[in-house]
């Protein structure tokens, strides 16, 4: 059987979708958002352009986040988004032939077999016959530079948009894992709720995300504390206004979230085989995902878990870059892919 002429890796994330193509690298990296014309059903925009429409549309436009907490929430929107990516990023190149293409889709570790099959079916509908699914923590570990094919245990944590995935790997596969629905989008919602309660002021989730990006920290010592002025609605007066949010306020919100995440990390460590636990003491924990970029996170988790915590060199793209090696050997474990 002839080898596929084109390998495609897809990180279909709650916040962002990334696509890798053999020979071209990462060809798509934009928010997982689609906007439609309600009457015709046609796509108006995807990615960054669609995200800018969130919370600002009239009754003739629908804006959808097709993936929620790592799971397909709107199948039709997911298909249309992938159709758009395939048409504009892949089909225009001469080496794209559905029957000679292999696709890997990444998912979080506790996705059910039914949910995995739903992901596969979407790609099979494009006429691509060779489709398989792998866990994000596995691809992310490879993308972070970890050799998962050795007997040495490694622990990886991916803090994405919809979920935080925790995994211990050895000999090419996951030994212990856990996935919790607490990640970037949850942080945004908690910030939004805090501002509403503390300041009697309502902001949208996009604004909450801006607050998080500008002020997120877990450090206690804030000698030069930052603050940001955001626009929204004063609930007391019912009018548009602005409010100032301080960095210490965001820190306190995030600490509650990461205390929960740390407790899940400890639960995974408690059931990790002793020999692999000994390896993790030496190698530490590696962080992936957008949440890994939060200021002071590694030090905060080190204190709670009593282990070294390292940030992946490229936390935002580690998963999709890890698909490159998994595609070379179709995800088989024990056999490291050759160059």
Buried (B, 14 or more C-beta within 10 A) or exposed (E): EEEBBBBBBBBBBBBBBBBBBBEEEBBBBBBBBBBBEEEEEEBBBBBEEBBBBBEEBEEEBBBBBBBBBBBBBBEEBBBBBBBBBBEEBBEEEEBBEBEBBBBBBBBBBBBEEEBBEBBBEBBBEBEBBBBBBBBBBBBBBBBBEBEBBBEBBBBBBBBBBBBBBBBBBBEBBBBBBBBBBBBBBBBBEBBBEBBBEEBEBBBBBBBBBBBBBBBBBBBEEBEEEEEBEBEBBBEEEEEEBEBEBBBBBBBEBBEEBBEEBBEBBEBBBEEBEEEBBEBBEEBBBBBBBBBBBBBBBBEBBBEBBEBBBBBBEBBBBBBBBBBBBBBBBBBEBEEBBEE
